[in-house]
Structure formats: C-alpha cells, structure tokens
C-alpha cells in the first residue's frame, strides 16, 4: 500500500481508499492495464520493424508488411547464343581448300556410366569438300550413337515446323560419335531460313535426347 495526495484537499491518503477520510470525496480509480498492454505491443512491433529493415505501409486501413520481390540469378535470364565459326584448311590429296562452318548446341545431355563424368555436347558442321561437295556432319563429344538394324535416322525440326525423319550415314571409320546427314542441299536451304534447329538422336541404352542449335546468320558465302 502506498500514499498519494487527495485531488480535492491535498492530504496524503491510501492509494487503496475509495473515499478521502478528510474531505469525503470519492476517489475515481481507472484500470490502466489495457492501455499499458497496448503500448507494450506497439513498442514490440516498432522494434521488430526496425530490426528487420522492413517498412510498414497502410493499405485498406490495415497495417501489413510489404513483401520483398524474389530475385533471380542473372545467368538464368541470359540465353546461351552460339554463333557459326568458319574455318578453311587444305586437302592434302587434291591440294584444294576445304571450307567449314561449325555451330555448337545450345544444350547438353547427361550420360550415365560407363561414359564417365560430364555432359555430352553436340556440334553441327557444314563442310564444302573439293571432292564430295557440301556435306552436313553431326558430332557428339562422347557416347555411342545408335541405329536400328533396318536403317539409321534422326528427327529434325526447324523452328516450329513439322518433324522431319531424315536418313543419316555413318563415316567410313564407323565412328559411333558421327553422322553424315543426307540431302545436304535441302537441309542447308532450310537452315538459311530458320532460327532454330532441333536434332533428336538415339544413344545406345541412353535414350533419345534432342539437341538445339541456333542457326541464325549462317554466311553461306564463306563456304565457297
């Protein structure tokens, strides 16, 4: 129990008294617990806002925290764009030049054991040979390309066009990483009109992945 002055006569009286024993005035006692609790809650909220670095804003007469927009890695927003690479080298038999244009695939493909670690990448080469003329060659960095017993084919799709089933041939050394595409003149003319080329091949016991090539800006004049 504590003493406090009477608001009417100023004499010291108990803080528990309902009336002043000197002047008889009734003591008006208010319950401040609700106000104190509200102040404590507001102080906790303000402290949390300051610590978290988030600014509360008012919307529809309600207090809420403005969400932070999710960020993306810059590399996820940048497309991989490979361009044609041109080369000229000498054919030792004919003593004439061989011209080539090479493009790498936009994507790669994961192979399991026994092909080892790392992914498979693909390349597409357009070659102008003094003996064989224009050829289109498909390479993979590892793995074993697989053909059926009856024939050997791949699926092509230019941009959003229809799927083309095209016959291919293996090289003379029977390499399992190389295909020669048939109808090279037709394929080259389609490449010149396209932006994307998808080539689906089959690997031995590894499925049939599709490799995508950015075929834009082929300079056919570099393949003399």
Backbone as a chain_set.jsonl record, in Angstrom:
{"seq": "XXXXXXXXXXXXXXXXXXXXXXXXXXXXXXXXXXXXXXXXXXXXXXXXXXXXXXXXXXXXXXXXXXXXXXXXXXXXXXXXXXXXXXXXXXXXXXXXXXXXXXXXXXXXXXXXXXXXXXXXXXXXXXXXXXXXXXXXXXXXXXXXXXXXXXXXXXXXXXXXXXXXXXXXXXXXXXXXXXXXXXXXXXXXXXXXXXXXXXXXXXXXXXXXXXXXXXXXXXXXXXXX", "coords": {"N": [[0.853, -1.193, 0.0], [0.497, 2.247, -0.754], [0.959, 5.81, -0.317], [-0.849, 8.609, -1.524], [-1.538, 11.955, -2.767], [-4.666, 13.549, -2.036], [-6.903, 14.565, -4.549], [-8.665, 16.572, -4.056], [-8.427, 17.794, -1.401], [-5.732, 17.611, -0.914], [-4.383, 16.227, 1.067], [-2.43, 13.429, 2.354], [-3.369, 10.219, 1.458], [-4.404, 6.721, 1.457], [-3.598, 4.74, -1.408], [-5.426, 2.82, -1.931], [-7.796, 3.631, -0.991], [-11.306, 4.329, -1.258], [-12.709, 6.592, -0.668], [-11.873, 9.904, 0.417], [-10.722, 10.248, 3.677], [-10.699, 12.691, 4.911], [-11.931, 14.833, 3.441], [-14.019, 13.55, 2.267], [-14.468, 13.081, -0.46], [-15.131, 11.027, -3.313], [-12.872, 8.688, -4.674], [-11.779, 8.482, -7.949], [-11.02, 5.688, -9.599], [-9.163, 4.324, -12.22], [-8.768, 1.642, -14.575], [-5.814, 0.963, -15.868], [-4.585, -1.127, -17.169], [-5.23, -2.205, -19.703], [-4.483, -0.163, -21.472], [-1.739, -0.003, -20.924], [-0.907, -2.562, -21.818], [-1.497, -2.338, -24.562], [0.318, -0.33, -25.332], [2.752, -1.652, -24.868], [2.62, -3.747, -26.783], [2.64, -2.255, -29.19], [5.166, -1.07, -28.998], [6.785, -3.35, -29.199], [6.183, -4.18, -31.855], [7.127, -1.986, -33.369], [9.848, -2.114, -32.743], [10.473, -4.571, -33.941], [10.0, -4.008, -36.663], [12.03, -2.122, -37.155], [14.333, -3.653, -36.672], [14.159, -5.635, -38.648], [14.338, -4.236, -40.989], [12.224, -3.653, -42.665], [9.614, -1.664, -43.953], [6.576, -0.665, -42.659], [3.485, -0.226, -44.336], [0.396, 1.466, -45.008], [-2.604, 0.036, -45.988], [-5.851, -0.269, -47.148], [-6.726, 0.537, -44.628], [-5.392, -1.137, -42.88], [-2.598, -2.533, -41.198], [0.304, -3.771, -42.677], [3.076, -5.774, -43.873], [5.074, -4.933, -46.534], [5.806, -7.189, -49.081], [9.033, -8.508, -50.06], [10.289, -8.567, -53.281], [11.115, -11.531, -55.049], [14.39, -12.375, -56.149], [16.22, -13.093, -59.153], [18.82, -15.164, -60.433], [21.303, -13.601, -62.417], [22.435, -15.137, -64.496], [20.436, -16.917, -65.128], [18.719, -15.472, -66.662], [19.954, -14.884, -68.996], [20.211, -15.925, -72.249], [21.867, -18.685, -73.869], [23.748, -18.128, -76.636], [25.048, -19.384, -79.367], [27.309, -18.9, -82.067], [28.029, -19.194, -85.569], [31.102, -20.646, -86.501], [33.808, -20.222, -88.643], [36.045, -21.912, -90.879], [39.01, -22.667, -92.74], [40.886, -25.043, -94.446], [43.532, -27.103, -95.84], [43.139, -29.639, -98.273], [45.057, -32.387, -98.474], [45.212, -34.264, -100.515], [43.934, -33.366, -102.924], [44.989, -30.873, -102.962], [43.454, -28.655, -102.614], [41.241, -26.219, -101.115], [39.313, -26.783, -98.148], [36.263, -25.822, -96.872], [34.509, -24.809, -93.959], [31.734, -24.515, -91.674], [30.851, -24.222, -88.349], [28.677, -24.992, -85.657], [27.79, -24.933, -82.229], [25.844, -26.885, -79.927], [23.008, -25.586, -78.12], [22.312, -26.749, -75.748], [23.136, -29.456, -73.452], [23.63, -32.98, -72.628], [23.128, -35.407, -70.151], [24.976, -38.266, -69.574], [25.036, -41.584, -68.257], [27.009, -44.034, -66.423], [28.763, -46.269, -68.627], [30.064, -43.945, -69.502], [31.372, -41.996, -68.14], [32.127, -38.982, -66.188], [30.595, -35.735, -66.65], [28.858, -33.871, -69.256], [27.249, -34.509, -72.418], [27.972, -32.794, -75.342], [27.002, -31.338, -78.501], [27.808, -30.864, -81.984], [27.292, -29.188, -85.069], [28.268, -29.369, -88.362], [28.795, -27.734, -91.375], [30.186, -28.523, -94.373], [32.252, -27.836, -97.13], [33.612, -29.724, -99.435], [36.294, -30.368, -101.695], [36.111, -32.719, -103.176], [33.775, -34.124, -102.376], [31.789, -32.253, -102.268], [29.169, -30.224, -100.792], [28.548, -31.028, -97.422], [26.839, -32.193, -94.48], [27.547, -32.595, -91.182], [27.108, -34.274, -88.135], [28.205, -34.206, -84.846], [28.957, -35.745, -81.67], [30.227, -35.263, -78.363], [30.796, -37.38, -76.666], [29.815, -40.802, -75.938], [27.639, -43.257, -77.552], [26.227, -43.271, -80.57], [23.244, -44.638, -81.842], [21.839, -46.887, -84.192], [19.047, -48.444, -85.873], [18.479, -51.857, -86.992], [17.48, -51.906, -89.57], [17.604, -49.306, -90.765], [19.172, -46.041, -90.498], [18.373, -43.202, -88.758], [17.547, -39.776, -87.99], [15.654, -37.288, -86.193], [14.482, -34.168, -87.282], [13.67, -30.751, -86.625], [12.749, -27.657, -87.72], [12.557, -24.507, -86.365], [9.238, -23.918, -85.514], [8.201, -25.863, -87.099], [7.116, -28.9, -88.832], [8.047, -32.239, -87.823], [10.852, -33.809, -89.233], [11.853, -36.83, -90.519], [14.946, -38.019, -91.098], [17.291, -39.714, -93.092], [20.51, -40.892, -92.167], [24.09, -41.346, -92.458], [26.812, -43.401, -91.399], [30.299, -42.596, -90.805], [33.205, -43.573, -92.819], [35.026, -44.802, -91.112], [33.39, -45.888, -89.264], [32.751, -44.584, -86.898], [31.162, -44.093, -83.749], [30.296, -41.663, -82.936], [29.607, -39.886, -84.867], [27.544, -38.628, -87.481], [26.602, -38.45, -90.903], [24.49, -36.314, -92.556], [21.863, -36.878, -94.868], [20.678, -35.464, -98.017], [21.922, -32.823, -98.159], [21.83, -30.262, -99.49], [19.125, -29.537, -99.397], [18.735, -29.406, -96.623], [20.525, -27.378, -95.924], [19.351, -25.178, -97.227], [17.041, -24.937, -95.7], [18.144, -24.34, -93.225], [19.167, -21.788, -93.718], [16.833, -20.323, -93.725], [15.862, -20.48, -91.214], [15.677, -20.099, -87.582], [16.073, -21.728, -85.421], [17.185, -25.069, -84.916], [16.295, -28.31, -84.157], [17.631, -31.391, -83.288], [17.064, -34.725, -82.943], [18.502, -37.564, -81.623], [19.494, -41.01, -81.116], [20.935, -42.63, -78.411], [22.937, -45.44, -77.542], [21.343, -47.474, -75.335], [20.72, -45.22, -73.795], [18.632, -43.544, -74.253], [16.817, -40.978, -76.169], [17.852, -38.077, -76.728], [17.325, -34.551, -77.449], [19.013, -32.13, -79.284], [19.594, -28.666, -79.429], [20.101, -26.095, -81.796], [21.269, -22.861, -82.569], [20.62, -21.455, -85.444], [20.81, -19.079, -86.793], [21.98, -16.473, -89.015], [23.829, -17.717, -90.745], [26.513, -17.567, -92.917], [26.591, -18.202, -96.023], [28.267, -17.568, -98.082], [30.783, -17.852, -97.1], [31.383, -20.426, -97.431], [32.771, -21.348, -99.857]], "CA": [[0.0, 0.0, 0.0], [1.264, 3.488, -0.849], [0.2, 7.024, -0.089], [-0.924, 9.559, -2.63], [-2.306, 13.134, -2.331], [-6.064, 13.661, -2.458], [-7.047, 15.583, -5.58], [-9.554, 17.633, -3.596], [-7.894, 18.543, -0.258], [-4.284, 17.564, -0.957], [-3.798, 15.449, 2.159], [-1.968, 12.108, 1.995], [-4.313, 9.134, 1.752], [-4.013, 5.435, 0.859], [-3.979, 4.58, -2.826], [-6.484, 1.832, -1.977], [-9.024, 4.22, -0.426], [-12.352, 4.681, -2.203], [-13.111, 7.948, -0.311], [-10.903, 10.64, 1.238], [-11.238, 10.299, 5.059], [-10.675, 14.056, 5.405], [-12.954, 15.677, 2.806], [-15.127, 12.685, 1.881], [-14.657, 12.952, -1.903], [-14.887, 9.699, -3.843], [-11.658, 8.565, -5.495], [-12.078, 7.885, -9.273], [-9.923, 4.77, -9.946], [-9.263, 3.802, -13.596], [-7.94, 0.461, -14.876], [-4.904, 1.302, -16.98], [-3.87, -2.325, -17.657], [-5.424, -2.365, -21.156], [-3.663, 0.846, -22.137], [-0.336, -0.4, -20.781], [-0.685, -3.713, -22.692], [-1.489, -1.849, -25.941], [1.576, 0.386, -25.546], [3.821, -2.663, -24.946], [2.515, -4.428, -28.077], [3.083, -1.326, -30.226], [6.621, -0.929, -28.887], [7.386, -4.589, -29.741], [6.037, -4.167, -33.305], [8.047, -0.98, -33.922], [11.203, -2.645, -32.611], [10.648, -5.642, -34.935], [10.112, -3.359, -37.973], [13.352, -1.5, -37.262], [15.352, -4.705, -36.728], [14.06, -6.386, -39.901], [14.588, -3.356, -42.132], [11.023, -3.563, -43.491], [8.796, -0.513, -43.625], [5.146, -0.932, -42.737], [2.688, 0.752, -45.063], [-1.025, 1.334, -44.722], [-3.436, -0.292, -47.14], [-7.194, -0.666, -46.727], [-6.832, 0.806, -43.197], [-4.777, -2.212, -42.116], [-1.141, -2.489, -41.18], [0.894, -5.009, -43.166], [4.455, -5.659, -44.317], [5.205, -5.065, -47.984], [6.725, -8.301, -49.366], [10.211, -8.246, -50.883], [10.213, -9.359, -54.516], [12.171, -12.522, -55.203], [15.379, -12.038, -57.17], [16.682, -14.187, -59.995], [20.229, -15.108, -60.791], [21.464, -13.007, -63.747], [22.744, -16.133, -65.511], [19.21, -17.592, -65.53], [17.988, -14.613, -67.576], [20.741, -14.67, -70.201], [20.219, -17.125, -73.089], [23.124, -19.083, -74.496], [23.639, -17.935, -78.074], [26.269, -19.761, -80.069], [27.355, -18.406, -83.437], [28.778, -20.021, -86.514], [32.541, -20.439, -86.584], [34.236, -20.592, -90.0], [37.434, -22.36, -90.956], [39.494, -23.091, -94.059], [42.119, -25.827, -94.355], [43.943, -27.666, -97.126], [43.022, -31.073, -98.53], [46.376, -32.791, -98.958], [45.114, -35.089, -101.719], [43.618, -32.528, -104.087], [45.677, -29.596, -102.788], [42.437, -27.61, -102.679], [40.767, -25.814, -99.788], [38.074, -27.288, -97.575], [35.63, -24.752, -96.103], [33.552, -25.357, -92.991], [31.035, -23.656, -90.721], [30.526, -25.082, -87.211], [27.833, -24.412, -84.612], [27.661, -25.798, -81.06], [24.469, -26.999, -79.409], [22.625, -24.713, -77.014], [22.138, -27.557, -74.541], [23.907, -30.694, -73.389], [22.854, -34.144, -72.2], [23.845, -36.17, -69.14], [25.075, -39.704, -69.787], [25.427, -42.346, -67.08], [28.093, -44.997, -66.579], [30.219, -46.159, -68.43], [30.609, -42.847, -70.296], [32.149, -41.111, -67.293], [31.535, -37.728, -65.732], [30.443, -34.668, -67.643], [27.718, -33.938, -70.148], [27.508, -34.62, -73.853], [27.633, -31.656, -76.195], [26.912, -31.701, -79.915], [28.2, -29.859, -82.964], [26.801, -29.358, -86.436], [29.269, -28.826, -89.282], [28.52, -27.69, -92.819], [31.511, -28.561, -94.988], [32.344, -27.849, -98.596], [34.803, -30.517, -99.739], [36.556, -30.324, -103.149], [35.748, -33.993, -103.805], [32.431, -34.592, -102.024], [30.831, -31.155, -102.292], [28.66, -29.79, -99.484], [28.152, -32.094, -96.502], [26.425, -31.768, -93.146], [28.059, -33.608, -90.257], [26.664, -34.136, -86.747], [29.155, -34.797, -83.905], [28.736, -35.68, -80.228], [31.519, -35.285, -77.676], [31.001, -38.714, -76.095], [28.652, -41.665, -76.069], [27.549, -44.138, -78.715], [25.011, -43.091, -81.353], [22.705, -45.969, -82.137], [20.925, -47.046, -85.334], [18.305, -49.706, -85.914], [19.042, -52.811, -87.948], [16.986, -51.662, -90.93], [18.136, -48.051, -91.283], [19.715, -45.12, -89.5], [17.646, -41.959, -88.965], [17.409, -38.783, -86.924], [14.5, -36.41, -86.359], [14.804, -32.753, -87.359], [12.564, -29.796, -86.607], [13.176, -26.28, -87.897], [11.658, -23.579, -85.671], [8.017, -24.589, -85.046], [7.688, -26.662, -88.206], [6.857, -30.327, -88.643], [9.207, -33.104, -87.607], [11.356, -34.455, -90.445], [12.664, -38.027, -90.29], [15.983, -37.948, -92.126], [18.281, -40.782, -93.091], [21.894, -40.482, -91.961], [25.091, -42.378, -92.719], [27.994, -43.395, -90.553], [31.522, -42.356, -91.571], [33.908, -44.778, -93.281], [35.693, -45.471, -89.994], [32.311, -46.42, -88.412], [32.739, -43.925, -85.598], [29.837, -44.063, -83.116], [30.035, -40.302, -82.499], [29.457, -39.025, -86.042], [26.563, -38.923, -88.521], [26.515, -37.598, -92.083], [23.087, -36.143, -92.917], [21.56, -36.938, -96.3], [20.012, -34.302, -98.605], [22.545, -31.625, -97.568], [21.387, -29.016, -100.118], [17.801, -29.221, -98.853], [18.888, -29.037, -95.215], [21.178, -26.066, -95.877], [18.365, -24.159, -97.602], [16.152, -24.763, -94.55], [18.918, -23.668, -92.185], [19.257, -20.368, -94.08], [15.536, -19.692, -93.491], [15.405, -20.799, -89.858], [16.368, -19.542, -86.425], [16.413, -22.838, -84.531], [17.126, -26.427, -85.44], [16.336, -29.354, -83.143], [18.022, -32.692, -83.824], [16.882, -35.81, -81.978], [19.276, -38.758, -81.961], [19.358, -42.088, -80.143], [22.164, -43.19, -77.853], [22.823, -46.841, -77.151], [20.882, -47.685, -73.957], [20.736, -43.955, -73.073], [17.506, -42.708, -74.628], [16.841, -40.197, -77.413], [17.83, -36.648, -76.403], [17.225, -33.567, -78.533], [19.975, -31.036, -79.2], [19.08, -27.449, -80.063], [21.129, -25.264, -82.413], [20.877, -21.535, -83.026], [21.097, -21.491, -86.838], [20.724, -17.759, -87.42], [23.137, -15.739, -89.534], [24.803, -18.527, -91.486], [27.053, -16.864, -94.089], [26.87, -19.257, -96.99], [29.35, -17.144, -98.948], [32.047, -18.293, -96.517], [31.572, -21.833, -97.825], [32.956, -21.184, -101.308]], "C": [[0.887, 1.241, 0.0], [0.326, 4.663, -0.604], [0.238, 7.908, -1.317], [-1.768, 10.749, -2.197], [-3.742, 13.096, -2.849], [-6.186, 14.797, -3.461], [-7.888, 16.764, -5.111], [-8.914, 18.474, -2.492], [-6.379, 18.514, -0.179], [-3.629, 16.783, 0.148], [-3.449, 14.039, 1.684], [-2.97, 11.053, 2.446], [-3.822, 7.862, 1.073], [-4.471, 5.368, -0.595], [-5.073, 3.542, -3.001], [-7.825, 2.401, -1.507], [-10.002, 4.587, -1.518], [-12.871, 6.095, -1.938], [-12.003, 8.589, 0.514], [-11.467, 10.725, 2.655], [-11.304, 11.725, 5.617], [-11.794, 14.897, 4.806], [-14.141, 14.876, 2.297], [-15.35, 12.533, 0.385], [-14.348, 11.525, -2.347], [-13.671, 9.723, -4.786], [-12.022, 7.843, -6.785], [-10.894, 7.036, -9.69], [-10.175, 4.199, -11.349], [-8.327, 2.614, -13.761], [-7.101, 0.746, -16.114], [-4.209, 0.083, -17.589], [-4.005, -2.496, -19.168], [-4.562, -1.386, -21.93], [-2.191, 0.474, -22.097], [-0.001, -1.559, -21.726], [-0.593, -3.272, -24.155], [-0.185, -1.142, -26.269], [2.736, -0.599, -25.704], [3.82, -3.365, -26.295], [3.018, -3.538, -29.202], [4.59, -1.147, -30.199], [7.335, -2.155, -29.447], [7.326, -4.589, -31.255], [7.005, -3.179, -33.955], [9.477, -1.476, -33.853], [11.472, -3.724, -33.652], [10.804, -5.065, -36.331], [11.511, -2.781, -38.182], [14.43, -2.56, -37.427], [15.347, -5.436, -38.059], [14.319, -5.538, -41.121], [13.405, -3.211, -43.047], [10.169, -2.392, -43.02], [7.326, -0.873, -43.724], [4.448, 0.155, -43.537], [1.221, 0.457, -44.819], [-1.788, 1.063, -46.0], [-4.764, -0.83, -46.635], [-7.353, -0.541, -45.21], [-6.275, -0.311, -42.332], [-3.266, -2.098, -42.238], [-0.598, -3.818, -41.679], [2.304, -4.72, -43.659], [4.508, -5.883, -45.821], [6.2, -6.17, -48.308], [7.888, -7.861, -50.248], [10.154, -9.149, -52.099], [11.393, -10.305, -54.591], [13.103, -12.121, -56.339], [15.788, -13.285, -57.929], [18.165, -14.019, -60.266], [20.359, -14.531, -62.19], [21.704, -14.044, -64.838], [21.492, -16.839, -66.009], [18.433, -16.786, -66.557], [18.709, -14.436, -68.916], [20.762, -15.941, -71.036], [21.613, -17.411, -73.632], [22.949, -18.971, -76.001], [24.987, -18.257, -78.706], [26.188, -19.29, -81.506], [28.206, -19.33, -84.292], [30.259, -19.635, -86.477], [33.033, -21.006, -87.925], [35.72, -20.955, -90.004], [37.747, -22.783, -92.39], [40.797, -23.855, -93.862], [42.328, -26.574, -95.666], [43.713, -29.165, -97.165], [44.325, -31.533, -99.179], [46.328, -33.615, -100.242], [44.906, -34.222, -102.951], [44.379, -31.204, -104.09], [44.717, -28.415, -102.971], [41.909, -27.351, -101.263], [39.456, -26.496, -99.42], [37.521, -26.183, -96.672], [34.597, -25.369, -95.154], [32.938, -24.245, -92.146], [30.514, -24.56, -89.61], [29.69, -24.313, -86.195], [27.72, -25.422, -83.479], [26.213, -25.804, -80.573], [24.251, -26.056, -78.245], [22.558, -25.472, -75.692], [23.093, -28.744, -74.568], [23.03, -31.791, -72.794], [23.716, -34.982, -71.268], [23.794, -37.653, -69.467], [25.539, -40.385, -68.506], [26.625, -43.231, -67.387], [27.79, -45.901, -67.792], [30.863, -44.974, -69.148], [31.346, -41.811, -69.451], [31.411, -39.837, -66.933], [31.427, -36.722, -66.873], [29.287, -34.922, -68.585], [28.156, -34.02, -71.605], [27.096, -33.322, -74.533], [27.647, -32.109, -77.647], [27.361, -30.536, -80.784], [27.599, -30.216, -84.321], [27.775, -28.65, -87.361], [28.733, -28.872, -90.703], [29.876, -27.568, -93.509], [31.401, -28.603, -96.505], [33.684, -28.484, -98.963], [35.036, -30.511, -101.253], [36.159, -31.605, -103.871], [34.282, -34.34, -103.591], [31.375, -33.49, -102.071], [30.378, -30.786, -100.892], [28.142, -30.987, -98.682], [27.71, -31.466, -95.182], [26.763, -32.913, -92.185], [27.598, -33.27, -88.84], [27.637, -34.889, -85.849], [28.589, -34.762, -82.496], [30.081, -35.864, -79.536], [31.823, -36.634, -77.038], [29.726, -39.518, -76.251], [28.686, -42.472, -77.352], [26.205, -43.933, -79.405], [24.551, -44.442, -81.872], [21.727, -45.921, -83.311], [20.187, -48.369, -85.215], [18.939, -50.634, -86.95], [18.662, -52.474, -89.386], [17.561, -50.391, -91.538], [18.634, -47.181, -90.133], [19.106, -43.741, -89.761], [17.75, -41.053, -87.733], [16.152, -37.97, -87.209], [14.953, -34.956, -86.324], [13.53, -31.932, -87.235], [13.135, -28.386, -86.678], [12.13, -25.344, -87.294], [10.446, -24.335, -85.138], [7.387, -25.445, -86.134], [7.463, -28.117, -87.837], [8.167, -31.091, -88.441], [9.566, -33.805, -88.912], [12.205, -35.652, -90.04], [13.671, -38.134, -91.429], [16.967, -39.097, -91.978], [19.683, -40.201, -92.915], [22.818, -41.658, -92.247], [26.224, -42.26, -91.721], [29.225, -43.134, -91.414], [32.211, -43.668, -91.947], [34.595, -45.517, -92.143], [34.707, -46.017, -88.966], [32.319, -45.823, -87.002], [31.318, -43.853, -85.053], [29.459, -42.662, -82.647], [29.689, -39.362, -83.646], [28.357, -39.552, -86.947], [26.768, -37.949, -89.677], [25.045, -37.521, -92.495], [22.92, -36.221, -94.432], [20.82, -35.658, -96.722], [20.608, -32.982, -98.079], [22.062, -30.315, -98.175], [20.026, -28.579, -99.566], [17.902, -28.739, -97.405], [19.531, -27.656, -95.091], [20.193, -24.959, -96.22], [17.379, -23.898, -96.466], [16.866, -24.049, -93.404], [18.971, -22.164, -92.452], [17.959, -19.617, -93.797], [15.066, -19.83, -92.043], [16.2, -20.044, -88.804], [16.847, -20.644, -85.485], [16.303, -24.163, -85.282], [17.249, -27.385, -84.267], [16.662, -30.68, -83.828], [17.902, -33.728, -82.712], [17.616, -37.054, -82.461], [19.067, -39.793, -80.863], [20.738, -42.565, -79.718], [21.917, -44.636, -77.443], [22.532, -46.942, -75.659], [20.867, -46.394, -73.129], [19.613, -43.019, -73.516], [17.748, -41.913, -75.894], [16.751, -38.704, -77.083], [17.713, -35.792, -77.654], [18.22, -32.446, -78.279], [19.452, -29.847, -80.011], [20.245, -26.594, -80.57], [20.529, -23.922, -82.824], [21.456, -21.339, -84.427], [21.086, -20.134, -87.519], [22.074, -17.303, -87.976], [24.234, -16.634, -90.14], [25.217, -17.761, -92.74], [27.504, -17.903, -95.107], [28.006, -18.885, -97.929], [30.715, -17.526, -98.379], [32.351, -19.757, -96.824], [31.706, -21.883, -99.341], [32.954, -22.531, -102.027]], "O": [[1.913, 1.276, 0.68], [-0.897, 4.545, -0.67], [1.226, 7.947, -2.05], [-2.64, 10.592, -1.341], [-3.992, 12.659, -3.972], [-5.633, 15.875, -3.248], [-7.831, 17.841, -5.705], [-8.851, 19.699, -2.598], [-5.789, 19.312, 0.55], [-2.403, 16.682, 0.168], [-4.061, 13.511, 0.755], [-3.366, 10.986, 3.61], [-2.936, 7.908, 0.22], [-5.541, 5.85, -0.966], [-5.603, 3.39, -4.101], [-8.859, 1.74, -1.609], [-9.612, 5.09, -2.572], [-13.407, 6.738, -2.84], [-11.276, 7.898, 1.228], [-12.578, 11.223, 2.837], [-11.896, 11.948, 6.674], [-12.52, 15.585, 5.524], [-15.165, 15.454, 1.933], [-16.333, 11.912, -0.018], [-13.428, 10.889, -1.832], [-13.484, 10.65, -5.573], [-12.518, 6.717, -6.742], [-9.864, 7.575, -10.095], [-11.247, 3.664, -11.632], [-7.244, 2.571, -13.177], [-7.598, 0.768, -17.24], [-3.332, 0.239, -18.438], [-3.05, -2.876, -19.845], [-3.969, -1.752, -22.945], [-1.477, 0.61, -23.09], [1.052, -1.556, -22.364], [0.259, -3.75, -24.903], [0.365, -1.323, -27.355], [3.599, -0.414, -26.562], [4.877, -3.564, -26.895], [3.745, -4.005, -30.079], [5.229, -1.08, -31.249], [8.372, -2.024, -30.098], [8.307, -4.956, -31.902], [7.63, -3.492, -34.969], [10.244, -1.287, -34.797], [12.575, -3.795, -34.195], [11.625, -5.545, -37.112], [12.101, -2.931, -39.252], [15.346, -2.392, -38.232], [16.405, -5.822, -38.557], [14.507, -6.083, -42.208], [13.564, -2.677, -44.144], [10.025, -2.164, -41.819], [6.874, -1.34, -44.769], [4.79, 1.332, -43.421], [0.849, -0.663, -44.467], [-1.633, 1.784, -46.986], [-4.803, -1.733, -45.798], [-8.007, -1.367, -44.572], [-6.646, -0.425, -41.164], [-2.736, -1.631, -43.246], [-0.981, -4.874, -41.177], [2.682, -3.563, -43.842], [4.039, -6.907, -46.32], [7.343, -6.105, -47.854], [7.749, -6.96, -51.076], [9.99, -10.362, -51.967], [12.52, -9.947, -54.248], [12.664, -11.594, -57.361], [15.709, -14.398, -57.408], [18.694, -12.909, -60.322], [19.604, -14.922, -63.08], [21.247, -13.876, -65.968], [21.449, -17.308, -67.147], [17.581, -17.334, -67.256], [18.135, -13.898, -69.863], [21.286, -16.955, -70.575], [22.424, -16.505, -73.826], [22.096, -19.643, -76.58], [25.942, -17.489, -78.589], [25.109, -19.283, -82.099], [28.992, -20.134, -83.789], [30.611, -18.456, -86.429], [32.705, -22.137, -88.286], [36.526, -20.4, -89.257], [36.865, -23.197, -93.142], [41.708, -23.372, -93.189], [41.422, -26.667, -96.495], [44.045, -29.88, -96.22], [44.655, -31.123, -100.292], [47.311, -33.657, -100.981], [45.648, -34.349, -103.925], [44.408, -30.499, -105.099], [45.107, -27.335, -103.415], [42.104, -28.152, -100.349], [38.607, -26.749, -100.274], [38.232, -25.669, -95.808], [33.904, -26.324, -95.506], [33.536, -23.19, -91.935], [29.821, -25.543, -89.876], [29.953, -23.145, -85.908], [27.572, -26.62, -83.721], [25.465, -24.849, -80.784], [25.17, -25.759, -77.482], [22.734, -24.878, -74.628], [23.764, -29.001, -75.567], [21.856, -31.576, -72.494], [24.886, -35.239, -71.552], [22.717, -38.23, -69.619], [26.342, -39.828, -67.756], [27.184, -43.179, -68.483], [26.631, -46.274, -67.968], [32.071, -44.981, -69.384], [31.889, -40.848, -69.992], [30.256, -39.629, -67.303], [32.079, -36.848, -67.909], [28.798, -36.045, -68.701], [29.273, -33.65, -71.966], [25.994, -32.819, -74.315], [28.232, -33.14, -77.981], [27.302, -29.377, -80.375], [27.426, -31.387, -84.661], [28.075, -27.471, -87.172], [28.276, -29.913, -91.175], [30.624, -26.622, -93.26], [30.568, -29.31, -97.073], [34.741, -27.869, -98.823], [34.081, -30.636, -102.019], [35.895, -31.571, -105.073], [33.613, -34.801, -104.517], [30.185, -33.771, -101.928], [31.101, -31.003, -99.919], [27.406, -31.833, -99.191], [28.139, -30.371, -94.815], [26.316, -34.046, -92.364], [27.689, -32.123, -88.405], [27.875, -36.079, -86.057], [27.826, -33.858, -82.155], [30.968, -36.539, -80.059], [32.99, -36.994, -76.885], [28.687, -38.989, -76.646], [29.632, -42.387, -78.136], [25.168, -44.363, -78.9], [25.355, -45.277, -82.286], [20.893, -45.019, -83.402], [20.644, -49.294, -84.544], [19.832, -50.227, -87.694], [19.432, -52.728, -90.312], [17.963, -50.39, -92.702], [18.527, -47.542, -88.961], [19.287, -43.171, -90.836], [18.002, -41.502, -86.615], [15.648, -37.965, -88.332], [15.716, -34.558, -85.444], [12.457, -32.347, -87.673], [13.905, -27.97, -85.813], [10.958, -25.386, -87.67], [10.605, -25.296, -84.385], [6.187, -25.72, -86.101], [7.603, -28.511, -86.679], [9.241, -30.638, -88.839], [8.696, -34.327, -89.609], [13.174, -35.501, -89.296], [13.293, -38.319, -92.586], [17.416, -39.41, -90.875], [19.994, -39.139, -93.455], [22.39, -42.812, -92.276], [26.556, -41.169, -91.258], [29.212, -43.411, -92.614], [31.847, -44.736, -91.455], [34.735, -46.739, -92.2], [35.111, -46.543, -87.928], [31.938, -46.485, -86.037], [30.376, -43.585, -85.799], [28.412, -42.484, -82.025], [29.498, -38.166, -83.426], [28.239, -40.759, -87.162], [27.068, -36.774, -89.466], [24.421, -38.55, -92.755], [23.738, -35.692, -95.184], [20.391, -34.873, -95.876], [19.868, -32.12, -97.604], [21.897, -29.336, -97.447], [19.806, -27.397, -99.301], [17.235, -27.781, -97.014], [19.126, -26.856, -94.248], [20.196, -23.909, -95.577], [16.929, -22.766, -96.284], [16.259, -23.245, -92.696], [18.838, -21.359, -91.53], [17.979, -18.395, -93.645], [13.99, -19.347, -91.69], [17.236, -19.441, -89.082], [17.885, -20.516, -84.837], [15.452, -24.344, -86.153], [18.187, -27.291, -83.475], [16.041, -31.04, -84.828], [18.555, -33.621, -81.673], [17.38, -37.536, -83.569], [18.524, -39.481, -79.803], [21.594, -42.864, -80.551], [20.81, -44.999, -77.045], [23.35, -46.554, -74.825], [20.987, -46.447, -71.904], [19.635, -41.832, -73.192], [18.731, -42.125, -76.604], [15.666, -38.128, -77.156], [17.968, -36.25, -78.768], [18.263, -31.88, -77.186], [18.942, -30.004, -81.12], [21.238, -26.395, -79.87], [19.423, -23.86, -83.359], [22.652, -21.085, -84.575], [21.334, -20.054, -88.722], [23.139, -17.682, -87.489], [25.421, -16.322, -90.046], [24.367, -17.355, -93.532], [28.626, -18.408, -95.063], [28.646, -19.762, -98.51], [31.706, -17.522, -99.109], [33.432, -20.259, -96.517], [30.83, -22.414, -100.025], [33.097, -22.579, -103.249]]}, "num_chains": 1, "name": "protein.A"}
